[in-house]
């Protein structure tokens, strides 16, 4: 039985990232999707030139309309946030919905490879800390994990003991489950996690494919969310997301325009 899911993320005019990547995945997995764009973005940022329209006022008004219509959700996923003001508004909304039993999934999109994305500041990080406090499931990459906790970024990666310490800090900030992607643990590329329901840590290693597409994190988050909402354990949901994203990358590695992202609709059979 499909669940009612709300996706809060940016909407690209061109490119399979954010909402454009997540909606086909979750629809294919049998869920009913609502979307609330945090921004309209002309194209993926990889092209170097882009236009962004902040939609905070539209979001505020839409939340009011949905409340008056009695719309409710089994889960909410949050992704790219434009401003600290928007982060605070979404955190307050998620707090209210979580109080009604809605599951909150947060992908705290802020940076990669040890750096904040262009245009983001420490105020962005502070705003995201408010939002992750509402998360039942948090999916930062390693860079975002250290930004949120104030830890130092270690280029060569962490030991499993140090990674468990980082996971524990994030769990205490939210009270929820955590999966850290794009991590290196004991010299291997990995996804490291803490499952709150089972009170256990887990580690899944993988071999990196030397090709980069924007949007793979959004696809991972969508598959992970869809699997959890279909009743999978957290570890099994991480496994499903890792395997499916890897297959999609392999299917798309000869793409003529990698900046566009993975052509998700052509790859959906890997989810079956």
C-alpha positions in Angstrom: 0.0 0.0 0.0 1.6 3.3 -1.1 2.2 6.0 1.4 1.5 9.8 1.1 4.9 11.4 0.8 5.9 15.1 0.7 9.1 16.1 -0.9 10.6 19.5 0.0 13.5 20.2 -2.4 14.4 22.4 -5.4 12.9 21.9 -8.8 15.3 22.1 -11.8 14.2 23.4 -15.2 16.7 21.1 -16.7 18.5 18.1 -15.2 17.7 15.0 -13.2 18.4 16.3 -9.7 16.3 17.1 -6.6 12.6 16.8 -7.3 13.1 15.8 -10.9 15.1 12.8 -9.8 13.1 11.8 -6.7 9.5 12.0 -8.0 9.9 9.3 -10.7 11.7 7.0 -8.2 9.2 7.2 -5.4 6.2 7.0 -7.8 7.7 3.8 -9.3 8.1 2.4 -5.8 4.3 2.8 -5.3 4.0 6.0 -3.3 1.8 9.0 -3.7 3.9 12.2 -4.1 3.3 15.8 -3.1 6.1 18.3 -3.8 6.9 21.7 -2.3 9.8 23.4 -4.2 12.3 25.4 -2.1 13.5 27.1 -5.2 13.1 27.0 -9.0 16.6 26.4 -10.5 17.2 26.9 -14.2 19.5 23.9 -14.6 22.0 21.8 -12.6 24.7 24.0 -11.0 27.5 22.0 -12.8 27.0 24.1 -15.9 28.5 27.1 -14.0 25.6 29.5 -15.0 22.2 29.3 -13.5 19.2 31.2 -12.2 17.6 30.5 -8.8 14.2 31.8 -7.7 13.6 31.6 -3.9 10.0 30.2 -3.3 9.8 30.8 0.5 6.6 32.9 0.3 5.0 30.3 -2.0 5.9 27.6 0.4 4.5 29.4 3.4 1.2 30.1 1.5 1.0 26.5 0.2 1.4 25.0 3.7 -1.5 27.2 4.8 -3.7 26.0 1.9 -2.8 22.3 2.6 -3.6 22.8 6.3 -7.1 24.2 5.4 -7.7 21.3 3.0 -6.7 18.8 5.7 -3.8 17.2 3.7 -1.6 14.9 5.8 1.5 12.9 5.1 3.0 9.6 6.2 6.5 11.0 5.7 8.3 14.3 4.7 11.7 14.5 3.0 13.7 17.7 2.9 16.7 18.5 0.6 18.1 21.7 -0.7 17.2 24.7 1.5 17.8 28.3 0.1 18.2 30.3 3.3 18.3 30.2 7.1 14.8 31.8 7.1 13.5 28.9 5.0 15.3 26.3 7.1 13.6 27.7 10.2 10.1 27.7 8.6 10.6 24.1 7.4 11.9 23.0 10.8 8.8 24.4 12.5 6.6 22.7 10.0 8.3 19.3 10.3 8.2 19.6 14.1 4.4 20.1 14.0 4.0 17.2 11.5 6.3 14.9 13.4 4.1 15.5 16.5 1.2 14.0 14.5 3.3 10.8 13.7 4.8 11.8 10.3 8.2 10.4 9.7 10.8 13.1 8.8 13.7 12.4 6.5 16.4 15.1 6.2 19.2 15.2 3.5 21.1 18.2 4.8 22.5 19.4 1.4 25.3 21.9 2.1 28.6 20.8 0.7 31.0 18.1 -0.5 34.7 17.2 -0.5 35.3 19.2 2.7 33.7 22.5 1.6 30.4 24.3 1.7 28.8 24.8 -1.7 29.2 28.3 -3.2 27.0 30.9 -1.6 26.4 29.0 1.6 27.6 30.2 5.0 27.9 29.3 8.7 24.3 30.6 9.0 23.3 27.9 6.6 24.8 25.3 8.8 23.1 26.8 11.9 19.8 26.7 10.1 20.3 23.0 9.1 21.1 22.1 12.7 17.6 23.2 13.6 16.2 21.1 10.8 18.1 17.9 11.6 16.8 18.1 15.2 13.5 17.0 13.7 14.9 14.1 11.7 13.8 10.5 12.2 16.2 9.6 9.4 19.2 11.8 8.5 21.3 11.2 5.4 24.3 13.6 5.3 27.4 13.0 3.3 30.7 13.0 5.2 31.3 16.7 4.6 27.9 17.6 5.9 28.3 15.3 8.9 31.4 17.2 10.0 29.8 20.6 9.3 26.8 19.8 11.4 28.9 18.4 14.4 31.7 21.0 14.2 34.3 18.2 13.7 37.3 18.5 11.4 37.2 17.1 7.9 39.8 14.3 7.5 40.8 13.9 3.9 41.9 10.3 4.2 38.8 9.3 6.1 38.1 7.9 9.6 38.7 4.7 11.5 35.5 2.7 12.3 35.8 3.8 16.0 35.9 7.5 15.0 33.1 7.1 12.5 30.9 5.5 15.2 31.7 8.6 17.4 30.6 10.9 14.6 27.4 8.9 14.0 26.7 9.0 17.8 27.0 12.8 17.8 24.5 13.1 14.9 22.1 10.7 16.6 22.2 12.8 19.8 21.4 15.9 17.8 18.2 14.4 16.3 17.3 11.3 18.4 16.9 9.6 15.1 18.7 7.2 12.7 21.7 8.3 10.7 23.3 7.2 7.4 26.5 9.0 6.3 27.3 8.7 2.6 30.5 9.4 0.7 32.5 8.3 3.7 35.9 6.6 3.9 36.3 4.2 6.8 39.5 2.3 7.4 40.6 3.1 3.9 37.4 2.0 2.1 34.6 4.0 0.5 31.5 3.3 2.6 28.1 4.2 3.8 28.1 4.2 7.7 25.0 4.2 9.7 23.2 4.0 13.1 19.8 2.4 13.3 17.9 3.9 16.2 15.2 1.2 16.1 17.7 -1.6 16.5 20.3 0.5 18.5 23.1 -0.7 16.3 25.8 0.6 14.0 26.4 -0.7 10.5 28.9 -0.3 7.7 28.5 -1.0 4.0 31.6 -0.6 1.8 31.6 -0.2 -2.0 34.0 0.3 -5.0 33.9 3.8 -6.4 33.0 4.1 -10.1 35.2 6.9 -11.6 32.3 9.0 -13.1 30.4 11.8 -11.6 26.7 12.7 -12.0 24.8 15.3 -10.2 21.7 14.0 -8.4 23.0 10.6 -7.3 22.5 11.7 -3.6 18.9 12.7 -4.3 18.3 9.3 -6.0 19.9 7.5 -3.0 17.7 9.5 -0.6 14.6 8.7 -2.6 15.2 5.0 -2.8 16.2 4.9 0.9 13.0 6.7 1.9 10.8 4.6 -0.3 12.2 1.4 1.0 11.9 2.4 4.6 8.3 3.5 4.0 7.6 0.1 2.3 8.6 -1.6 5.6 12.3 -2.4 5.0 14.8 -2.2 7.9 17.2 0.7 7.7 20.2 -1.5 6.7 18.2 -3.3 3.9 17.0 0.1 2.7 20.6 1.4 2.5 21.7 -1.8 0.7 18.8 -1.4 -1.9 19.7 2.3 -2.5 23.5 1.6 -2.9 22.9 -1.3 -5.3 20.3 0.6 -7.4 22.4 3.8 -7.6 25.4 1.9 -8.7 23.5 0.1 -11.4 22.0 3.4 -12.6 25.5 4.9 -12.8 26.8 1.9 -14.8 23.8 2.1 -17.2 24.4 5.9 -17.8 28.2 6.2 -17.8 28.4 6.7 -21.6 26.0 9.7 -21.3 26.7 12.6 -23.7 25.9 15.2 -21.0 26.9 14.1 -17.5 25.9 17.5 -16.1 22.3 16.7 -16.8 22.4 13.8 -14.3 21.2 10.2 -14.7 18.2 9.7 -17.0 16.2 8.2 -14.1 13.1 7.2 -16.0 15.2 5.0 -18.3 16.7 3.1 -15.3 13.7 2.4 -13.1 13.8 -1.3 -13.7 16.8 -1.6 -11.3 14.3 -0.9 -8.5 12.2 -4.0 -9.2 
